[in-house]
Amino acid sequence: MNTYQLKSFYGFFDIAVEVAFRQDSTHFTLEYKLSGKDLSQIAALVECETNSTNPPRKACDLWKSTCFELFLFSENTPNYNEFNFAGTSWDRMFFEDYRIKGTPKTSEPTTISSLSLKSLNGGLLYTAKLDAPAGVFHLSPTVILEHRDGRQDFYALKHGVEKPDFHRLPLVKDLTHLLRFPSNDKRRN
């Protein structure tokens, strides 16, 4: 399992964020571990778990509050995917280039298999398991934490100087892990 320590942009909270992931030929699992004395002050952190009777559901604008995110930057094109996870909800946005929304190719289906948030040794563990789109990607996990008073802090592998911006691959390219997923045709063989 590969593990990353995410860095806070503002430093508002006494919270550490660590992200671990593992992959097989068609899926990958992200584990976002939060620890620190300010966890009780974060909005929208309620234990939850999806299952066959409560499957993950698609929702919009999850990034406007506490949210676990994943950016998958295409290796040889400016295309990238942004995934947002919050509670039992998820969203996926496809970008053709820096902040230019597009439509994902139909050959890139994505299924969110499970989402959960659980207490873990005085901290919290948010887990997202998803089918991966075919291709080669730089993986960049991020987190947005919103305090109960409305302040937000942004956690990433690396930040720019002026403001948080998770959409810039050059900032994190040297820190990311390269994921390789075969096309759907090769997955079936």
N, C-alpha and C positions, 0 to 999 in steps of 0.2 A: 504494500500500500504506500503510495506517495503522499507526503504531507507538506503543507505550506502554512506558514504563519502570515496572516494578513495584518497590514498596518493601518492604523487609524489615521484619518485625515485631520480631524479637529482635536482629538484627544479629550472629548467631553466626558467619557465614561471610563471607569476602571473595569474594562472588559477586554479579555484576550480572545481572539478568534483564530482558530486553527481549522484548516480544511484538509481532509484526506480523501483520496479517491482510489478506486480500483476499477479495472476494466477486464472484460472478456471479449470475445469476438463480436458481440452484438450489443452489449449493455455496458453502462458504467454506473457506479454508485458514488455519490458524494456524501461525505459526512462533515457537517459544519459543527465544530465544538466551540461553545461559548463558556467562558468562566470569568469570574470576577465579582467584586462586591456590589456592582451596580445592576446586576441582572434583573432584580425585582423592579427596577425603574424603567425597564424597556416595555413599550406598548406592544400589544398583539403577540405575546409569546405564551400561547396556551397549548398544553399538551394535546396531541392529536395523533391519529394514525389512520391511514386509508386501508381498506380491505375490499373484498369482493362485494360487500353490501354498501360500502362507502368509498367508491373509487375516487381518485384524484379528479378534480373538476377544473375546467378552463375558466379563467377570469382575467379581466383587464386591469391595468393600472396598479398592479401589486407593488411596483417600485416606489409608489408614493408614500409608503409606510415601511415598517419593519419587513425586510424581504431578504431572502437568500438568492443569490444570482450566480449565473454561469455564463461566461462569454466563450463561444467557440469560434475562433478566428480561422478562416480557411488558410491553408498553407501557401497557395500560389495565386490567390485572387484577393481582391479587397472585401469579398463577401464575409459576413459573420452572422452568427445567431446569438441572440440574447435570451436566456431562460430566466424566468422569475418564479420563485417558489415562496409561498406564505401559507402556513397552516396546511390545509388539504387542497389548496388551489395552486394553479400554475399558469404560466403564459409563455409563449415563444414568439419572438419577433425576429424577422429576417432583415438584414441590412445589405444592400448592394455595395455600399461604401460607407465611409465615416458618416454616421447618423442619417443615411439616406435609406428609408424603408423600402423594401421590395416584397416580392412574393416568393416564398420558398419553392424550389422545384418539387414537382409532385413525386419525384423519385427519392425525396428526403423525408419520409414519414418519421414522426417522433411520437413515441408513446411514453407517458410517464407511468411507470409500473407501480411505484409506491412513494408516499411522502409520510414522514412522521416527525414529531417533536417530543422528546422524552427527557426527563430529569436524569442526570448522570453524575454521580459523585460530586454533588454540590454545584454542578454546571448544567448545561443543556446540550443536547445532541439533536440536530436536525438532519434527517437523512432523506435524500432524493435518489431514486433509482430510475434510470431512463434508458430507452433504446436510443442508440446513437444514429445520426444521419451518416450516410456513407461519405467517406472522404478522409482527408488528413487535416487536423485542426490543432491550433494552439489553445490550450485550456487555460482560462483565467477566471478563477472563482472570486466573487465579491460579495459583500454584505452591506445592507443599509439597516442601521438600528435607529429607531425613533424613541426618544425619551417620552415619558408620559406628559411632559410639559411642551412637547412639539419639536424640540431640537432634534436634529438628525446628525448622525456621524456615519462616515463612509469608510469601509474597510476594503483594501485591495492589496495585491502583491506589491504595487508601487504606485505612487501618486505623482501628478504634475505639481507645479509650484502654485499656480493661481487658484485652482478649484478642483474638486474631485471630478474625474472624467474617466469612466470605465471603458469607454468606446475607443480608446487609443492603443492599438496593438504595439506600436513602437516603444511605448513606455514599459511594457511588460514582456515583450517577445523573448528577451534573454532569460526571463525567469519562468516561462511557461513550460509545461510538459507537452510534447507532441503526441497526439492521439491518432492512431490509424485504424479506420474502420472500413471493411470491405464493402463493395457495392452489394445491394440486395440480392443480385443474381449469385454472387460468390457466397453469400451467407447461407443460401439454400443448399448448396452442394456439400 
